[in-house]
Amino acid sequence: MVVLLVIVLVLVAGVVAVYWWQRPMLLTGTGYAAHNACAVTEVGGRDDPAADLPPNPLVPYLRYATDGDETTGSLFGVLAAQHAWYAEGFGCTLDGDRPDLGTATPVTSEGNPFTDAPTPAADPALDAAVAHAFGDDLPPAVAEALGTRAVVIAKGGELVAERYADGFDATTPQLGWSMSKSATELMTGMLVKQGVVSLADDDLRPEWTDGRADITVEQLLRMTSGLEWDETYDLGTPITQMLYGERDMGAYVAGLPLESTPGTVQEYSSGSTTLLCSILAERTGLGADLPRQKLLAPLGLSSGIFEPDAAGTPVCSSYLWATPRDWTALGQFALQNGEWNGEQLLPEDWMEQTLTIPDVKVTDDPGYGMAWRVNVLPDGSPRWPNLPADTFYASGHDGQKVIVVPSEDLVVTRLGFTPEADDEPSEVQLVADAIAALG
């Protein structure tokens, strides 16, 4: 009996030890579950958060529960619990206790030409292009894997086509993931225009007394800061640790060491963009309200929600929610070189600088400018040969795209949930077909 008891105690101790050893990685999964469930329901206005969980070994064991403005994610309902708190205007934030984010500035749709625009008239050629993007011509299982949820097309500043999947419509906010970086880049340009910041600013953090003091705003936008990073979406990597394990994401990224001299190596990093927003939020004194005052309100993006971390830093790398029409408005703003309702909100040469590719020794993302990608790569070859050379675009995790074609005065937005299929060919074909249909 004593021997059996000892064996049981040893087994229990082993299980407990393994749990605490793996707990940091488990918190990534439960943090994702809590934030996703909170945001999909409270921000997206949907009742199916499980539909936005990508394949993961933890998924069958994840549980979430909602109590008022608090959503809890856990394993089996008891282990590695994480809490997401909903705040009006700010969306959902992970933290052990409800964070104090202040009051969200109201944002109206004033000045946004797309919000209340009528549904575009049917056009057989355009409708066929959009149908292909939804996979209507594919077997049901393949179309489901493609996962298109919205397509919006604007030509000459007017909506010419749109379609939504079942459960979505023109008023449903959708998460842009890394398209948030492109929105942040436009916001930074607006702050440059206002004289709040410049691309050459360095000495960005008081604790940076080493080589990190040389990092500039422009290098954070171009992903050439040299800060150590790993963008792999896996348990325990810097990107998942930042998003699901840190209450002050900017401080976490700022504390990482240099792995290369600033300005010499381009390494895609969500940390760089969120770090930039922590700097901008502090410099302006606006905290979590920064994007509402400096981006969403000026453009009339009334559906926009830029979710912050618990320290009040907007998670500018990843967490902008907006309707497909509002995402299209961001693309239109870029297409118009920062002119909006007769006012020049970006420096005149901002988009030219944005689409200039940095001269670096090494890059893991050829054709990445300042948070927007171009069609002509540094070696002169086209990324997408069947699209015009001046095409540029914003891109986000799981198949989000805003594709801008200046020579065609065209903006094409595609949103969806495509964690496993290759969505890009259908998006490129959609743009090519739209160009052909619109003559």
Secondary structure, 3 states (H helix, E strand, C coil): CHHHHHHHHHHHHHHHHHHHHHHHHHHHHHHHHHHHHHHHHHCCCCCCHHHHCCCCCCHHHEEEEEECCEEEEEECCCEEEEEEEEECCCEEEECCCCCCCCCCCCCCCCCCCCCCCCCCCCCHHHHHHHHHHCCCCCCHHHHHHHCEEEEEEEECCEEEEEEECCCCCCCCCEECCCHHHHHHHHHHHHHHHCCCCCCCCCCCCCCCCCHHHHCCHHHHHHCCCCECCCCCCCCCCHHHHHHHHCCCHHHHHHCCCECCCCCCEECCCHHHHHHHHHHHHHHHCCHHHHHHHHHHHHHCCCCCEECECCCCCECCCCCEEECHHHHHHHHHHHHCCCEECCEECCCCCHHHHHCCCCCCCEECCCCECCCCEECECCCCCECCCCCCCCCEEEEECCCEEEEEEHHHCEEEEEEECCCCCCCHHHHHHHHHHHHHHHC
